[in-house]
Amino acid sequence: MNSPTSISLNSQSWWPEFRSHLREHKLAAAGLAVAMLAVLLLLGQSLLHLSNSPSSNNLKLALLGGSAGFVATALGALPALFLRQLNAALEDSLLGIAAGMMLAASAFSLILPGIEAGTSLLQSDALGALVVVAGMTLGVLLMLGLDAFTPHEHDKTGPCGPGYQKCDRIWLFVFAIALHNLPEGMAVGVSFASGDMSVGLPLATAIALQDIPEGLAVALSLRAAGFKPGFAVLVAAASGVLEPLGALMGVGLSSGFALAYPIGLGLAAGAMIFVVSHEVIPETHRNGHQTSATLGLMAGFALMMVLDTSLG
């Protein structure tokens, strides 16, 4: 995000600058195109199948399950309305907690279920893992492309002030959290596809409980970047909107192109791991608070691991 050739929203010659940027980042552009095409194909396939073979009761259950995750994300973000300005050490600790939660969610909510689903579909442990790796590769390509081509804030008087590079990192972090909500919603949709409440309800409850600290992590990250409390909470709540959409997709995927499910799980995992390593951890170590940030990461990882393994 800190490339000197990053595209500016305030540029007077946006198109020439974009073309020049495109020539300098051909590989990133190709990766972004491939990843976006894959995402659109998976989404289109699921919605097409859903429109051809609707099941109203299962759709309602999936939508309710996905909406529970959205509501939990919004509720988790609310405490950020009342938090005052945080000191730098606490900010880095909170970002560390968020990074740990993302790593644990990647492993226990995305990669392991993805391997299990891929193995079940392909009847091979190795092929099941490779399907998830393919999804992870798409996720990394997507984030690399966004890193290179998303317009960045260069206005020193904006909410991030002189530290606008940190603002860019925070937005990439928020996007990764929102992206991982899509396959979580897909998992809820798949679990409700048969109409069996004994399968769907526990999973939807577990994911909703996990979404509470995730919503808080997003809101606090935006607060730490200098955004106003109301805006931070609103964006954090909006990051959960992809859960009900994912739930509807999951109903279609359950009897459509089933491999899209483990691929989607891998895509979200790859995106989150990339952001944690490329942006969040370097940011928490930038100001000399490595120890508190690392302890925060371990605490966040432990919290999400317990939630994932005991409730999911």
Backbone hydrogen bonds in HBPLUS format (Angstrom, degrees):
<---DONOR---> <-ACCEPTOR-->    atom                        ^
c    i                          cat <-CA-CA->   ^        H-A-AA   ^      H-
h    n   atom  resd res      DA  || num        DHA   H-A  angle D-A-AA Bond
n    s   type  num  typ     dist DA aas  dist angle  dist       angle   num
A0006-SER N   A0003-SER O   3.13 MM   3  5.46 158.3  2.18 120.2 119.0     1
A0152-HIS N   A0007-ILE O   2.98 MM 145  6.23 163.9  2.01 176.8 172.4     2
A0011-SER N   A0008-SER O   3.42 MM   3  5.45 167.1  2.44 105.4 106.8     3
A0017-GLU N   A0013-SER O   3.16 MM   4  6.21 159.8  2.20 152.4 158.7     4
A0018-PHE N   A0014-TRP O   2.87 MM   4  6.03 150.5  1.95 147.8 156.7     5
A0019-ARG N   A0015-TRP O   2.95 MM   4  6.23 160.9  1.98 156.2 160.4     6
A0020-SER N   A0016-PRO O   3.01 MM   4  6.22 159.3  2.06 147.1 152.6     7
A0021-HIS N   A0017-GLU O   2.89 MM   4  6.09 156.1  1.95 145.1 152.5     8
A0022-LEU N   A0018-PHE O   2.78 MM   4  6.02 149.8  1.87 148.6 157.3     9
A0023-ARG N   A0019-ARG O   3.04 MM   4  6.32 154.8  2.10 146.8 152.0    10
A0024-GLU N   A0020-SER O   3.15 MM   4  6.42 146.0  2.28 143.5 152.5    11
A0025-HIS N   A0021-HIS O   3.10 MM   4  6.25 126.5  2.40 140.3 153.7    12
A0025-HIS N   A0022-LEU O   3.25 MM   3  5.21 140.7  2.41  96.0 106.8    13
A0029-ALA N   A0025-HIS O   2.95 MM   4  6.15 155.7  2.01 150.6 157.9    14
A0030-ALA N   A0026-LYS O   2.92 MM   4  6.15 158.1  1.97 149.2 154.9    15
A0031-GLY N   A0027-LEU O   2.90 MM   4  6.11 162.0  1.94 150.5 155.6    16
A0032-LEU N   A0028-ALA O   2.91 MM   4  6.08 159.4  1.96 147.5 152.9    17
A0033-ALA N   A0029-ALA O   2.99 MM   4  6.17 157.7  2.04 146.1 152.1    18
A0034-VAL N   A0030-ALA O   2.98 MM   4  6.23 162.6  2.01 152.7 156.7    19
A0035-ALA N   A0031-GLY O   2.96 MM   4  6.12 168.3  1.98 152.7 156.1    20
A0036-MET N   A0032-LEU O   2.90 MM   4  5.97 166.3  1.92 151.1 155.3    21
A0037-LEU N   A0033-ALA O   2.95 MM   4  6.02 156.6  2.00 144.5 151.4    22
A0038-ALA N   A0034-VAL O   2.97 MM   4  6.20 157.4  2.02 148.4 154.3    23
A0039-VAL N   A0035-ALA O   2.98 MM   4  6.26 161.0  2.02 151.2 156.1    24
A0040-LEU N   A0036-MET O   2.95 MM   4  6.15 163.6  1.98 151.0 155.2    25
A0041-LEU N   A0037-LEU O   2.91 MM   4  6.09 155.5  1.97 149.2 156.0    26
A0042-LEU N   A0038-ALA O   2.98 MM   4  6.19 162.4  2.02 151.6 155.9    27
A0043-LEU N   A0039-VAL O   2.97 MM   4  6.15 163.0  2.00 150.0 155.1    28
A0044-GLY N   A0040-LEU O   2.81 MM   4  5.91 163.8  1.84 147.6 152.7    29
A0045-GLN N   A0041-LEU O   2.90 MM   4  5.98 162.9  1.93 148.7 153.2    30
A0046-SER N   A0042-LEU O   3.16 MM   4  6.27 163.3  2.19 145.8 150.0    31
A0047-LEU N   A0043-LEU O   3.03 MM   4  6.24 170.7  2.04 156.2 158.6    32
A0048-LEU N   A0044-GLY O   2.90 MM   4  5.94 155.5  1.96 148.5 155.5    33
A0049-HIS N   A0045-GLN O   3.03 MM   4  6.18 163.4  2.05 147.1 151.5    34
A0050-LEU N   A0046-SER O   2.95 MM   4  6.10 154.3  2.01 146.4 154.4    35
A0051-SER N   A0047-LEU O   2.95 MM   4  6.13 150.5  2.04 142.9 149.8    36
A0052-ASN N   A0048-LEU O   3.16 MM   4  6.39 139.6  2.34 142.2 152.3    37
A0052-ASN N   A0049-HIS O   3.22 MM   3  5.19 129.0  2.50  93.4 106.5    38
A0053-SER N   A0049-HIS O   3.10 MM   4  6.29 139.1  2.27 147.0 156.7    39
A0059-LEU N   A0055-SER O   2.88 MM   4  6.04 157.0  1.93 159.7 167.4    40
A0060-LYS N   A0056-SER O   2.97 MM   4  6.15 155.7  2.03 147.1 153.0    41
A0061-LEU N   A0057-ASN O   3.02 MM   4  6.31 160.9  2.06 150.3 155.2    42
A0062-ALA N   A0058-ASN O   2.89 MM   4  6.07 162.4  1.92 148.7 153.7    43
A0063-LEU N   A0059-LEU O   2.86 MM   4  6.01 161.6  1.89 149.0 154.4    44
A0064-LEU N   A0060-LYS O   2.91 MM   4  6.10 157.1  1.96 148.2 154.4    45
A0065-GLY N   A0061-LEU O   2.89 MM   4  6.11 159.4  1.94 149.2 155.2    46
A0066-GLY N   A0062-ALA O   2.85 MM   4  6.08 162.8  1.88 153.9 158.3    47
A0067-SER N   A0063-LEU O   2.85 MM   4  5.92 151.6  1.93 142.0 150.6    48
A0068-ALA N   A0064-LEU O   2.99 MM   4  6.19 139.7  2.16 141.4 151.2    49
A0069-GLY N   A0066-GLY O   3.17 MM   3  5.34 125.4  2.48  98.5 111.1    50
A0070-PHE N   A0066-GLY O   3.25 MM   4  6.67 151.8  2.34 143.0 150.6    51
A0071-VAL N   A0067-SER O   2.90 MM   4  6.19 163.4  1.92 154.5 158.0    52
A0072-ALA N   A0068-ALA O   2.94 MM   4  6.10 156.8  2.00 144.5 151.2    53
A0073-THR N   A0069-GLY O   2.98 MM   4  6.16 154.1  2.05 145.4 151.9    54
A0074-ALA N   A0070-PHE O   3.08 MM   4  6.38 159.0  2.12 149.3 154.5    55
A0075-LEU N   A0071-VAL O   2.91 MM   4  6.17 159.4  1.95 151.8 157.6    56
A0076-GLY N   A0072-ALA O   2.90 MM   4  6.05 156.2  1.96 147.5 153.9    57
A0077-ALA N   A0073-THR O   3.17 MM   4  6.39 136.4  2.37 139.8 150.3    58
A0077-ALA N   A0074-ALA O   3.20 MM   3  5.23 131.4  2.45  94.9 107.4    59
A0078-LEU N   A0075-LEU O   3.25 MM   3  5.40 142.9  2.39 101.5 111.2    60
A0080-ALA N   A0077-ALA O   3.05 MM   3  5.88 154.9  2.12 127.1 133.6    61
A0081-LEU N   A0078-LEU O   2.88 MM   3  5.71 168.5  1.89 130.0 133.8    62
A0082-PHE N   A0079-PRO O   3.07 MM   3  5.70 151.9  2.16 115.9 122.5    63
A0091-GLU N   A0087-ASN O   2.96 MM   4  6.21 158.2  2.01 155.6 162.8    64
A0092-ASP N   A0088-ALA O   2.99 MM   4  6.23 162.9  2.02 152.5 155.8    65
A0093-SER N   A0089-ALA O   3.00 MM   4  6.22 148.0  2.11 140.7 150.0    66
A0094-LEU N   A0090-LEU O   2.88 MM   4  6.12 158.6  1.93 152.3 157.3    67
A0095-LEU N   A0091-GLU O   2.91 MM   4  6.20 157.4  1.96 150.7 157.3    68
A0096-GLY N   A0092-ASP O   2.89 MM   4  6.04 146.5  2.00 138.0 147.6    69
A0097-ILE N   A0093-SER O   2.89 MM   4  6.26 149.7  1.99 145.8 153.7    70
A0098-ALA N   A0094-LEU O   2.97 MM   4  6.27 160.3  2.01 148.1 153.1    71
A0099-ALA N   A0095-LEU O   2.86 MM   4  6.13 153.4  1.93 146.1 153.7    72
A0100-GLY N   A0096-GLY O   2.89 MM   4  6.18 158.0  1.94 150.4 156.0    73
A0101-MET N   A0097-ILE O   2.94 MM   4  6.22 155.9  2.00 151.3 157.9    74
A0102-MET N   A0098-ALA O   2.96 MM   4  6.22 153.2  2.04 146.8 154.1    75
A0103-LEU N   A0099-ALA O   2.96 MM   4  6.25 156.8  2.02 150.3 156.3    76
A0104-ALA N   A0100-GLY O   3.00 MM   4  6.20 164.8  2.03 150.8 154.6    77
A0105-ALA N   A0101-MET O   2.88 MM   4  5.99 160.9  1.92 147.0 153.0    78
A0106-SER N   A0102-MET O   2.89 MM   4  6.02 151.7  1.97 142.7 150.7    79
A0107-ALA N   A0103-LEU O   3.07 MM   4  6.36 155.1  2.14 145.8 151.6    80
A0108-PHE N   A0104-ALA O   2.81 MM   4  5.90 168.5  1.82 165.3 164.9    81
A0109-SER N   A0105-ALA O   2.92 MM   4  4.90 143.3  2.05 121.6 132.7    82
A0111-ILE N   A0106-SER O   2.78 MM   5  6.00 166.9  1.79 159.8 164.2    83
A0112-LEU N   A0107-ALA O   3.05 MM   5  6.12 167.9  2.07 158.7 161.6    84
A0114-GLY N   A0110-LEU O   2.94 MM   4  5.83 145.7  2.06 139.0 149.6    85
A0115-ILE N   A0111-ILE O   2.86 MM   4  6.13 158.2  1.91 157.4 162.3    86
A0116-GLU N   A0112-LEU O   3.01 MM   4  6.22 162.0  2.04 151.2 156.5    87
A0117-ALA N   A0113-PRO O   2.88 MM   4  6.08 159.3  1.92 147.9 153.2    88
A0118-GLY N   A0114-GLY O   2.84 MM   4  6.01 164.2  1.87 151.1 156.0    89
A0119-THR N   A0115-ILE O   2.82 MM   4  5.89 159.9  1.86 149.8 155.3    90
A0120-SER N   A0116-GLU O   3.03 MM   4  6.15 155.9  2.09 142.3 148.9    91
A0121-LEU N   A0117-ALA O   3.04 MM   4  6.26 152.3  2.12 146.5 153.6    92
A0122-LEU N   A0118-GLY O   2.95 MM   4  6.04 161.3  1.99 151.0 155.9    93
A0123-GLN N   A0119-THR O   2.71 MM   4  5.19 127.8  1.98 140.7 149.3    94
A0128-GLY N   A0124-SER O   2.94 MM   4  5.96 153.8  2.01 143.3 151.2    95
A0129-ALA N   A0125-ASP O   3.02 MM   4  6.25 154.3  2.08 146.2 152.4    96
A0130-LEU N   A0126-ALA O   2.93 MM   4  6.19 154.1  2.00 146.7 154.6    97
A0131-VAL N   A0127-LEU O   2.96 MM   4  6.17 149.3  2.06 148.1 154.6    98
A0132-VAL N   A0128-GLY O   3.43 MM   4  6.71 156.4  2.49 139.4 144.4    99
A0133-VAL N   A0129-ALA O   2.93 MM   4  6.24 153.8  2.00 147.8 156.1   100
A0134-ALA N   A0130-LEU O   2.85 MM   4  6.09 150.5  1.94 144.8 152.3   101
A0135-GLY N   A0131-VAL O   3.08 MM   4  6.43 152.6  2.16 142.5 149.6   102
A0136-MET N   A0132-VAL O   2.83 MM   4  6.16 154.9  1.89 150.3 157.8   103
A0137-THR N   A0133-VAL O   2.88 MM   4  6.14 152.7  1.95 148.0 155.0   104
A0138-LEU N   A0134-ALA O   3.11 MM   4  6.45 152.8  2.18 144.7 151.3   105
A0139-GLY N   A0135-GLY O   2.96 MM   4  6.30 152.3  2.04 147.3 155.4   106
A0140-VAL N   A0136-MET O   2.94 MM   4  6.27 154.2  2.01 152.0 158.1   107
A0141-LEU N   A0137-THR O   2.95 MM   4  6.18 162.7  1.98 150.3 155.3   108
A0142-LEU N   A0138-LEU O   2.88 MM   4  6.06 153.8  1.94 146.7 154.2   109
A0143-MET N   A0139-GLY O   3.08 MM   4  6.33 160.9  2.12 146.6 150.6   110
A0144-LEU N   A0140-VAL O   2.86 MM   4  6.05 157.6  1.91 152.7 159.4   111
A0145-GLY N   A0141-LEU O   2.97 MM   4  6.10 159.9  2.01 146.6 151.9   112
A0146-LEU N   A0142-LEU O   2.96 MM   4  6.22 157.9  2.01 147.1 153.6   113
A0147-ASP N   A0143-MET O   2.80 MM   4  5.88 153.4  1.87 144.0 151.9   114
A0148-ALA N   A0144-LEU O   3.05 MM   4  6.28 145.7  2.17 141.4 149.6   115
A0149-PHE N   A0145-GLY O   2.91 MM   4  6.01 146.3  2.02 148.0 157.5   116
A0150-THR N   A0146-LEU O   2.90 MM   4  5.14 152.1  1.98 139.2 140.1   117
A0158-GLY N   A0155-ASP O   3.07 MM   3  5.48 168.9  2.08 118.3 120.7   118
A0161-GLY N   A0158-GLY O   2.98 MM   3  5.29 153.6  2.05 110.7 119.1   119
A0166-LYS N   A0163-GLY O   3.04 MM   3  5.67 133.4  2.27 115.3 125.3   120
A0167-CYS N   A0164-TYR O   2.98 MM   3  4.95 117.6  2.38  94.0 110.0   121
A0168-ASP N   A0164-TYR O   3.11 MM   4  6.54 151.8  2.19 151.5 157.9   122
A0169-ARG N   A0165-GLN O   3.14 MM   4  6.51 154.5  2.20 146.5 153.0   123
A0170-ILE N   A0166-LYS O   2.93 MM   4  6.22 157.1  1.99 152.5 158.6   124
A0171-TRP N   A0167-CYS O   3.03 MM   4  6.34 157.4  2.08 151.5 156.8   125
A0172-LEU N   A0168-ASP O   3.13 MM   4  6.43 153.1  2.20 146.6 153.5   126
A0173-PHE N   A0169-ARG O   2.97 MM   4  6.23 153.8  2.04 147.7 155.4   127
A0174-VAL N   A0170-ILE O   2.84 MM   4  6.16 155.9  1.89 152.2 158.7   128
A0175-PHE N   A0171-TRP O   2.94 MM   4  6.14 156.6  1.99 145.1 151.3   129
A0176-ALA N   A0172-LEU O   3.00 MM   4  6.26 153.4  2.08 145.3 152.1   130
A0177-ILE N   A0173-PHE O   3.06 MM   4  6.37 159.3  2.11 151.5 156.5   131
A0178-ALA N   A0174-VAL O   2.97 MM   4  6.22 164.5  1.99 152.1 156.4   132
A0179-LEU N   A0175-PHE O   2.81 MM   4  6.00 157.4  1.86 148.8 155.6   133
A0180-HIS N   A0176-ALA O   2.99 MM   4  6.22 153.4  2.06 148.0 153.9   134
A0181-ASN N   A0178-ALA O   3.10 MM   3  5.31 141.2  2.26 101.3 112.5   135
A0182-LEU N   A0179-LEU O   3.13 MM   3  5.65 151.6  2.21 111.1 118.5   136
A0185-GLY N   A0181-ASN O   2.93 MM   4  6.09 154.6  2.00 143.6 149.7   137
A0186-MET N   A0182-LEU O   2.91 MM   4  6.25 148.3  2.01 144.6 154.8   138
A0187-ALA N   A0183-PRO O   2.88 MM   4  6.11 150.2  1.97 143.7 150.0   139
A0188-VAL N   A0184-GLU O   3.19 MM   4  6.57 151.2  2.27 143.2 150.4   140
A0189-GLY N   A0185-GLY O   2.92 MM   4  6.26 159.8  1.96 151.9 157.4   141
A0190-VAL N   A0186-MET O   2.85 MM   4  6.12 160.7  1.89 155.2 159.8   142
A0191-SER N   A0187-ALA O   3.03 MM   4  6.19 156.1  2.09 143.9 150.3   143
A0192-PHE N   A0188-VAL O   3.07 MM   4  6.34 137.1  2.27 145.3 156.5   144
A0192-PHE N   A0189-GLY O   3.24 MM   3  5.21 131.0  2.50  94.4 106.9   145
A0193-ALA N   A0190-VAL O   3.21 MM   3  5.06 151.9  2.29  97.4 105.9   146
A0195-GLY N   A0192-PHE O   2.91 MM   3  5.16 154.6  1.97 111.3 119.7   147
A0199-VAL N   A0196-ASP O   3.17 MM   3  5.67 154.4  2.24 111.0 118.2   148
A0200-GLY N   A0196-ASP O   3.18 MM   4  6.46 172.4  2.18 156.3 157.8   149
A0201-LEU N   A0197-MET O   2.93 MM   4  5.35 158.4  1.98 135.7 142.9   150
A0204-ALA N   A0200-GLY O   2.91 MM   4  6.02 166.9  1.93 158.8 163.0   151
A0205-THR N   A0201-LEU O   2.94 MM   4  6.06 155.8  2.00 150.7 157.4   152
A0206-ALA N   A0202-PRO O   2.95 MM   4  6.14 158.2  1.99 146.0 151.7   153
A0207-ILE N   A0203-LEU O   2.97 MM   4  6.20 166.1  1.99 156.6 159.6   154
A0208-ALA N   A0204-ALA O   3.00 MM   4  6.08 155.9  2.06 142.2 149.2   155
A0209-LEU N   A0205-THR O   3.01 MM   4  6.23 157.1  2.06 149.0 154.6   156
A0210-GLN N   A0206-ALA O   3.08 MM   4  6.36 150.9  2.17 144.4 152.4   157
A0211-ASP N   A0207-ILE O   2.97 MM   4  6.21 139.6  2.14 142.4 153.7   158
A0211-ASP N   A0208-ALA O   3.13 MM   3  5.03 123.7  2.46  91.2 105.8   159
A0212-ILE N   A0209-LEU O   3.37 MM   3  5.59 147.7  2.48 100.5 108.7   160
A0215-GLY N   A0211-ASP O   2.89 MM   4  5.99 157.2  1.94 149.4 153.6   161
A0216-LEU N   A0212-ILE O   3.25 MM   4  6.54 156.6  2.30 147.1 153.2   162
A0217-ALA N   A0213-PRO O   2.92 MM   4  6.09 152.8  1.99 142.8 150.3   163
A0218-VAL N   A0214-GLU O   3.05 MM   4  6.34 159.1  2.09 153.1 156.9   164
A0219-ALA N   A0215-GLY O   3.09 MM   4  6.29 168.8  2.11 148.7 151.9   165
A0220-LEU N   A0216-LEU O   2.88 MM   4  6.00 166.2  1.90 155.2 159.0   166
A0221-SER N   A0217-ALA O   3.00 MM   4  6.06 149.3  2.10 140.6 149.1   167
A0222-LEU N   A0218-VAL O   3.07 MM   4  6.38 156.6  2.13 151.0 156.4   168
A0223-ARG N   A0219-ALA O   2.94 MM   4  6.22 154.3  2.01 146.5 154.4   169
A0224-ALA N   A0220-LEU O   2.83 MM   4  6.02 156.3  1.89 146.0 152.4   170
A0225-ALA N   A0221-SER O   3.08 MM   4  6.34 134.1  2.30 135.8 147.6   171
A0225-ALA N   A0222-LEU O   3.12 MM   3  5.00 127.5  2.41  91.1 105.1   172
A0227-PHE N   A0222-LEU O   3.13 MM   5  5.70 159.9  2.17 155.2 149.0   173
A0226-GLY N   A0223-ARG O   2.99 MM   3  5.23 156.3  2.05 106.3 114.0   174
A0232-ALA N   A0228-LYS O   2.98 MM   4  6.18 164.0  2.00 161.0 166.2   175
A0233-VAL N   A0229-PRO O   2.98 MM   4  6.19 161.8  2.02 155.1 159.1   176
A0234-LEU N   A0230-GLY O   2.98 MM   4  6.14 156.7  2.03 144.8 151.8   177
A0235-VAL N   A0231-PHE O   2.95 MM   4  6.16 164.3  1.97 156.1 158.9   178
A0236-ALA N   A0232-ALA O   3.02 MM   4  6.15 159.9  2.06 144.7 150.9   179
A0237-ALA N   A0233-VAL O   2.90 MM   4  6.09 159.3  1.94 149.2 154.7   180
A0238-ALA N   A0234-LEU O   2.93 MM   4  6.14 154.9  1.99 144.0 151.5   181
A0239-SER N   A0235-VAL O   2.99 MM   4  6.26 134.2  2.20 143.6 155.2   182
A0239-SER N   A0236-ALA O   3.22 MM   3  5.21 132.6  2.45  93.7 106.1   183
A0240-GLY N   A0237-ALA O   3.06 MM   3  5.67 158.5  2.10 114.5 121.0   184
A0241-VAL N   A0238-ALA O   3.03 MM   3  5.35 168.9  2.04 115.2 118.6   185
A0243-GLU N   A0240-GLY O   3.11 MM   3  5.69 160.7  2.15 115.4 121.2   186
A0246-GLY N   A0242-LEU O   2.78 MM   4  5.88 156.7  1.83 146.0 153.1   187
A0247-ALA N   A0243-GLU O   2.87 MM   4  6.13 149.3  1.96 150.7 159.7   188
A0248-LEU N   A0244-PRO O   3.10 MM   4  6.39 155.3  2.17 145.9 150.6   189
A0249-MET N   A0245-LEU O   3.03 MM   4  6.36 154.8  2.09 147.4 155.0   190
A0250-GLY N   A0246-GLY O   2.81 MM   4  6.06 151.9  1.88 147.9 156.0   191
A0251-VAL N   A0247-ALA O   3.26 MM   4  6.61 146.5  2.38 145.6 152.0   192
A0252-GLY N   A0249-MET O   3.02 MM   3  5.26 116.4  2.44 101.9 117.0   193
A0253-LEU N   A0249-MET O   2.84 MM   4  6.13 157.3  1.89 155.0 162.8   194
A0254-SER N   A0250-GLY O   3.00 MM   4  6.03 142.2  2.15 144.2 151.9   195
A0255-SER N   A0252-GLY O   3.40 MM   3  6.04 153.6  2.47 111.7 117.2   196
A0256-GLY N   A0253-LEU O   3.26 MM   3  4.68 153.8  2.33  91.2  98.9   197
A0258-ALA N   A0256-GLY O   2.98 MM   2  5.58 118.1  2.38 111.6  94.8   198
A0260-ALA N   A0257-PHE O   2.95 MM   3  5.80 160.8  1.99 124.0 130.3   199
A0261-TYR N   A0258-ALA O   3.07 MM   3  5.88 157.7  2.12 121.0 125.7   200
A0263-ILE N   A0259-LEU O   3.18 MM   4  6.31 158.9  2.23 150.4 156.9   201
A0264-GLY N   A0260-ALA O   2.83 MM   4  5.86 154.1  1.90 142.2 149.2   202
A0265-LEU N   A0261-TYR O   3.01 MM   4  6.30 155.3  2.07 152.0 158.8   203
A0266-GLY N   A0262-PRO O   2.99 MM   4  6.15 160.3  2.03 144.2 149.2   204
A0267-LEU N   A0263-ILE O   2.86 MM   4  6.10 151.4  1.94 147.8 156.3   205
A0268-ALA N   A0264-GLY O   3.13 MM   4  6.37 164.6  2.15 149.7 151.9   206
A0269-ALA N   A0265-LEU O   3.07 MM   4  6.29 158.4  2.12 146.4 152.9   207
A0270-GLY N   A0266-GLY O   2.86 MM   4  6.03 165.5  1.89 154.0 157.4   208
A0271-ALA N   A0267-LEU O   3.06 MM   4  6.26 158.3  2.10 148.2 153.9   209
A0272-MET N   A0268-ALA O   3.02 MM   4  6.23 161.0  2.05 149.7 154.3   210
A0273-ILE N   A0269-ALA O   2.95 MM   4  6.12 171.0  1.96 159.2 161.5   211
A0274-PHE N   A0270-GLY O   3.05 MM   4  6.06 158.0  2.10 142.7 149.2   212
A0275-VAL N   A0271-ALA O   3.12 MM   4  6.33 162.3  2.15 146.9 151.0   213
A0276-VAL N   A0272-MET O   2.97 MM   4  6.19 163.1  2.00 154.1 158.6   214
A0277-SER N   A0273-ILE O   3.04 MM   4  6.21 168.2  2.06 152.3 155.0   215
A0278-HIS N   A0274-PHE O   2.77 MM   4  5.72 162.2  1.80 155.1 161.3   216
A0279-GLU N   A0275-VAL O   2.87 MM   4  5.31 155.0  1.94 137.6 143.5   217
A0280-VAL N   A0275-VAL O   3.06 MM   5  6.40 162.0  2.09 149.7 155.4   218
A0281-ILE N   A0276-VAL O   2.97 MM   5  5.88 173.9  1.97 158.8 160.2   219
A0283-GLU N   A0279-GLU O   3.10 MM   4  6.15 151.2  2.19 142.8 151.1   220
A0284-THR N   A0280-VAL O   3.03 MM   4  6.36 154.4  2.10 155.1 161.9   221
A0285-HIS N   A0281-ILE O   3.18 MM   4  6.38 133.7  2.40 148.0 160.1   222
A0285-HIS N   A0282-PRO O   3.28 MM   3  5.21 137.5  2.47  94.6 106.1   223
A0286-ARG N   A0283-GLU O   3.30 MM   3  5.23 162.6  2.33 102.8 107.8   224
A0293-ALA N   A0289-HIS O   2.99 MM   4  6.08 158.0  2.04 154.8 161.9   225
A0294-THR N   A0290-GLN O   2.85 MM   4  5.96 155.1  1.91 147.2 154.0   226
A0295-LEU N   A0291-THR O   2.92 MM   4  6.16 160.8  1.96 152.2 157.6   227
A0296-GLY N   A0292-SER O   2.94 MM   4  6.07 149.6  2.04 138.5 147.2   228
A0297-LEU N   A0293-ALA O   2.85 MM   4  6.16 150.9  1.94 144.2 152.3   229
A0298-MET N   A0294-THR O   2.98 MM   4  6.28 159.8  2.02 150.9 155.2   230
A0299-ALA N   A0295-LEU O   2.96 MM   4  6.19 155.3  2.02 145.4 152.4   231
A0300-GLY N   A0296-GLY O   2.84 MM   4  6.07 162.7  1.87 154.1 158.6   232
A0301-PHE N   A0297-LEU O   2.87 MM   4  6.05 158.4  1.92 149.9 156.1   233
A0302-ALA N   A0298-MET O   2.92 MM   4  6.07 162.4  1.95 146.7 151.6   234
A0303-LEU N   A0299-ALA O   2.93 MM   4  6.11 162.2  1.96 150.2 155.0   235
A0304-MET N   A0300-GLY O   3.06 MM   4  6.22 172.3  2.07 151.2 152.9   236
A0305-MET N   A0301-PHE O   2.87 MM   4  5.95 152.9  1.94 147.5 156.2   237
A0306-VAL N   A0302-ALA O   2.98 MM   4  6.16 161.2  2.02 150.5 154.4   238
A0307-LEU N   A0303-LEU O   3.09 MM   4  6.37 163.4  2.12 148.9 153.5   239
A0308-ASP N   A0304-MET O   2.84 MM   4  5.95 163.0  1.86 150.0 155.0   240
A0309-THR N   A0305-MET O   2.92 MM   4  5.98 170.8  1.93 153.6 156.2   241
A0310-SER N   A0306-VAL O   2.93 MM   4  5.72 153.4  2.00 145.7 152.6   242
A0311-LEU N   A0307-LEU O   3.06 MM   4  5.59 148.6  2.16 134.9 142.2   243
A0312-GLY N   A0308-ASP O   2.97 MM   4  5.08 138.9  2.14 122.0 132.5   244
